[in-house]
């Protein structure tokens, strides 16, 4: 199960054709049997109207629906081993729970073995028996999942758990990211490769660290693993900037948007021998939604996958036209085709960085374009601004000349965030902005968004 369902699914084939293919090739089913089994698999992974989904193309599905289709495709061959690379990144919590229950049930009923690759410690705790923690290409800790997550021994594992958002902290404290970034793996460090980021590092850590077994059955690569070391406590959050006038920055009233389902062939039916073209079915993605966001305010928009969240985010930025409704920004009506001033003040972090980053441009070119386009800086000042934005999202200058295909999913998402902040906007739509990030980088990005809100009064949806 691949991390990015948009890249794993063929855009030229229907979902049903792609799931049926392994059933026909590997299990010898007839096309009719494969189609029936395909519909059953789509229903098994919790997709509504599986018959309709089977006839749909990937671009007609939401991110979560595509991810469930990929899981159904992986299960089609009834494998003995399932490799899951961030399988729930694009899923909402209710569907995530369904998928985890499904995987748990498959493990019990089919004797299915699973290798889960994830930065989501919640699903690791929920699903895994044993756990291996990897840092910069080396195993730093491994053992039973419950024991390792309950009492971590390696500083890196402690840092990951310390970066998790916790309800008992409330809104008082900022999150605690692990400082710094990954080491340069082209020049391996002969000693502990985590020591530059470790608050407990000592001179003996310059020597090579062996992965040593412990009496409790765990293995840890750290000379101080048996010591009781407390990860640093988070700092207090700065007070958010309040708009003294209480003026509304963005005001959307009665927005409507629908999408037609199916092409001409899907609408063609026969009455006897007479062909008839049925009216297209319309999905009401956004149906009379109104919302208002003040300067410096964060408005949360939650809901299950496919409920219209991303569509609404695009509507309030005029990336797609609304069929009805009114949109105003800073007291002025926003036309269907807004000018550059609105574009510079209202930005978006897209959910899927693979489809929003130009694969033919380097990271520096991607971030530099809005810097120059919106008049933030030019020449050498623009290059310095690119470096500043990369530093904001915890990417080193070494990433300037890389292309999107040379980045991990989380690194691509950070480039997308840097690009959204390049025009120094007043309002940002964050469409699952941190879902692809590990907990430490997620903490750093959320702290960054909070700091921009407090310092500059940036508002977020």
N, C-alpha and C positions, 0 to 999 in steps of 0.2 A: 504494500500500500504506500504509494509515493506521497511525499509531503505536499506537493503542489498539484491538485487535481486538474487545474487548467492546462498544465503541461503534459499530464499523463493521458488525458482524453484527446482523441482525434477530433478536431473541429468539423471535419467533413463527413463524419458518420454519426448516425443516431446512437443514443446511449444503448438502446436495445441491441443494435448490430454489434457493438463493441463487447457487450457482456456475453452475447450468444457465440461469438467467435471461438473462445476457448472451450465452450461446451461442445461445439461441433468438431473442433480439431483434436481435442485431448480426450473427450469422453464419448465421442462417436454418436452424439445425438442427432436426430434429423432436425432440419430448420424449424419445423413446427414445435417439436419437443423442446428445442433450445429456447424458442421464444416464450413458451409457457414457463419454463424454468427461470428464465430471465425476469419475468414479471414477479414470480414467487420470491426471487432473491431481492429484488427492489423493495418488495413489501416487507421482507425479513429485516432489512436495514432501516425500516421506519419511514420510507418515502410515501407521501400521500399520492393517490391516483397513479399507481405503478404502471398501468396500461398506457396512460398518457405520457408519463416520464420516459417509457421505453421508446416512444416515437419521437421524443424531443431531441434536439441537438444540444451539445454542452453549453453554448452561449445563451440558451433559453433557461438555464438553471442558475440558482444562487450558488455561492461558494460552498455552503454546507451541503446542498443537494448534490453538487458535483462530487464532494468528498465521499458521501454515502454511496454514490454510483461506483466510485473507484473501489471501495471496500467490497461491494457486491461483486465486481469483476474479479477481485482477488480471491473471493470465496468460491467462484464458479467452478474452478477445477478441483474442489475439495482437497486442498493441500494438507500435508502433514506438518509443515513449518510455515508460519506466516511472519514475514518481516514487516513491521509497521513503523514507517518513518514519519513521526509527528502525525498520527492518523486523525487526531481530533482538533488540529489547529484551527480549522475553518468552521467548527461546529459550535452551536450554542449549547448551553449547559444541559438543557433537557435532552437534546439529541445525543450529546456526549454521554450522558448517563445511559441512554438506550444502547448506544454502540458498545460501551464497556460491558453492560449486561449481556449483550449479544456475544461479544468475544469470550466472556467468562463462560457462557452457556456452551459455545462451540468447543471450548477447551475441555469442558466436562463431557459433552456428548460425543465428540469426535476424537478425543485424545490429542487435540491440536496443540503443538508447541508454538510459542510466540517469542520473538525477539523484538522488544519495544524500544525504539530510539526516540527519546523525548526530553524536553526541558520542562515539561509540565509535571511538577513533583506530586500534584494531586492525583493524576491518573497513574503515576508510578506507584504511589502508595496503595491505590485502589486495586491495581491489577497484577503487580509483579511479586514473585516469590523471592527472587534474588536480584541484586542491584550491583552494577559496576559504574563507578564515577570516572569519567574520562576528562583529563585536562591536557591540552596542547599535545595530543597524541599519545599520552601515557596514562595508564591506569593508576589512579591515586588512592582509590579505596574500593573494596568490594566485600560483599557479605549478604546476609539475609536483609531484605528490604526494610522490614519493620525495625530491626535493631539499628540499622545504619541511619535511617531517617529519625529515629528516636534519640539516639546518642551519637551524632557524627564525631569522627575522630580526626579526619584531615581538615586543615583550615579551609580548603576550598569548599568542601561539603558544608562546613559551618557557614561560610560566606553565602552560599546559595540559599540555605535555609534562612539566614538572616535578612536576605533581600526580599523575602516573600511579604506581600501585603498581609497585615494581620488586623482582624476586626478589633482586638482588645487595645490596639494603639489608637484607634479612632483617627481623627483628622489632625491630631496634635503634632505628630512626628513625621518627618519625611522618611522615605525608604532608605535602606542602607546598601547601596551597590558596592560591589567589590571594586576598589580603585584600580586604575590603569586598564591595560588591555592584554590580549594574548601575546606571548613572546614571538619573535621572528623565528619561524620554524625552518627557515633556510640556514640559520646558524644556531643549531641546538645548544642549549646551555648544559655544560657538564655537571652542574650541581642541581639543586632543586629548582625546577623551572617556574615555580610559583612564588619564589621568595621575594621578587620585586613588588608583589602585590600583597604579601602576607604581613599582617600586623604583628606576628609573633616570630618573624625571622631573626636569626642570630648568625654570627660569623661561621659556625660549623655547618650551616645550611649550604655553604658554597660547595661542599663535597657532594658527590653523587649519593642519592637516596635510594635504598633498595626497597622493594615491595615486600614487607615483612609480615609473616603470619602471626596472629595473636591467639591467646588461649580461647577466646570466645568464638573462634572460627573465622574472624575477619582478617583481611589483609590490608595494610595501610602503608603508604609511601611517605612517611614523615617521622623524623626522629623525636618529635615532641607529642606524638599521638596519644601517649598515656597521661599527659598533663591535663589539668582542668583549665581550659582557656576560654574566656568569654569574648565573643565577637563584639566589637565596639557598638555602643548604643547610637541610634540615629539622632540627628540634630533636630531642633524645633523648626517647624515650618515658618516662613515669613508670613506676616498678615497679608491677605489678598488685597489688591487695589480695588477700592469701591468707587463706582461712578457717583460723584456727589449729587449730580442732578437726577440720578435714577433713570436716565434716558435709556431707551431700548436701542440696541445696536442693530439687531436683525429681527424683523417682524414678518412672519408668514401667516397668511390667513386663507383657510379653505382650499388648500392645494389638492388637486386631483391629477392622477395619472394612471392610465390603463395601458395594457399591452395586448395586442391581438395574438391569439394562439393558432399555430398551424398555417401552412401555405395553401396554395390553390388545390393541390392534390388531396390534402387532408380534408378539405371542405367539400370535395366532390362526392355526391351520392346519386343514387338512381331511383327513380319512381317507375317501376317496370323497366322499360328500355329507354326511358327519357332521362338524360343526365340533368342533375340539378346542383347548383352551387349554394351550399348552406351559408348563412351569415357567419362571420368569424366569431369564435368565442373570445371574450375579452376578460382578462384578469385585472381586477381593480387593485393594483399594487399600492397606491396611495389614494385614500378615499376621504376627502374633506378634512385634511389635517391642518391644524393651526398651532403655531408655537412662537415664542418670543425669547430672545436671548439678550441680556444686558451686557454692557462692557465689563470684562473681567469675570463673567459668569461662566460656569461649566454646566451645560445641560446634558444629562444622560439620556440616551435613547436605547431602550432595551427591547428585546423580543426574539422569538424563535427565528431560525434560518428561513428565509423566503417570505418574511412578514412585511417587507417593504422598507427596512431601515436604510439600506444603501441607496435605494431609489429616492427616498426623501432627502438624504444628504446631497444627492446630485441635483435635486430640484431646487434646494435653497441656494445653490451656487450657480443656477442656470446652466448647468452642464447638459441637462436635457430639458426640453420645454414642458411646462405644465399645461394641462388641458383647461384648467380653470383655477382661479385663486389669485391672490395678490401677494407680492413680495416687496418689502421695503428694507433698505440698508442705511443706517445712520440718518433716518428721516426722509430719504428720497426713494421713490419707486425705482425698482430695478427692471429694465426692459428685458425682453427675451434674449437679446444679444448685447450683453453689457460691455462697457468700455474697459480699457486697460486699468483705469483707476480702481474699479471694483475688483478686477481680477487680482491686482496686487494686494488688496486689503482682505480678500476672502480666498483662502486656499484649502486644499484637501490632501490628506494622507490616504491613499487608496489602500483597500484591503489586500489586493494582490499585486505586489511589486513587479512580478514577472511581466504582467500585461501593461504596467504603467511606466516602466523604464525602457528607454530606447536601447535595444541590444547592440546598436552600431556606434553608440557614444560611450566615452569613458566616464567614470564617476565625476571627474573634474568638469567635463563638458556638460554633463547633466545638471550639476549644481550651479555652474557658472552662468548658464543660459538665463534663468530668471533674475540673477543678480544684475546682469547687463541689461536685459530686456526691460526691467522695471526701474532702471536708473539708480540702483543702489550704489554701484561702484563700476569703475572701468579700469582696464589695463592691469597694472600690478596690484592696485587696490582690490580689484575683483579676484585676483588670485589669492590674496591674503584673506579675503572674505570667504572663499571656498575652504581654505584651511581652518578658519574659525568655525564654520558650520560643521566640518568633519569632526573637529574636536568636541563640539557640542553633543554630537551623537556617538562619541567614543570610537571614532575611526581614525587611525593614524594617517599622516600624509602619504604613506606608502600605497594607500588605496586610490590615490588620484588617477593613476594611469590604468587601473583595472577596468574591465568591461563587466556588465552585469552577470554574464555566464561564469565569471571567475569568482563570484561572491556566493556565500551561503544565503539561505532564505532570510535569516535575521539581519545579515549585513545589507542585503538589498532593501529591507524594510527601513533600516536606518538611513540609507541614501534617500529614500522616499521622504522621510521625515525632514532631513536636511534641506531637500529641495522645497518642501512646503514652507519652511521657515525662511527661505532665502529672500523673499520679497518683504520680510518683516511685517507680516499680516496682522490685522486686528481681530480676525475671526478665522478659526481653522476647524474644518470638519475632520475628525479623526475616525475613519471607518476601520474598526478593528486594528488600530495603529500599533498595538504592542502584542498582538496575538502570536506573531511569528518570532518573538524575541525570547531569549532565555531570561530567567528571573533577575539576574544581576543587571543586564543591559536594560530590561524592562524597568527596573527601579531607577536607573540613571535617566532614562527617557521621561518617565513620569515626574521625577524631580525637576527635570529641565522644563517640562510643560508647566509645572506649578510655579517655577521661578519666573518664567516669562509672563505668566498670569499676574504674579505679584508685582513684578518690576514694570511691565509695560501695559498691563491691563488687557492682555489677549484673552478673547473669549473662545470657548470650545463647544462644539456639538460632538 
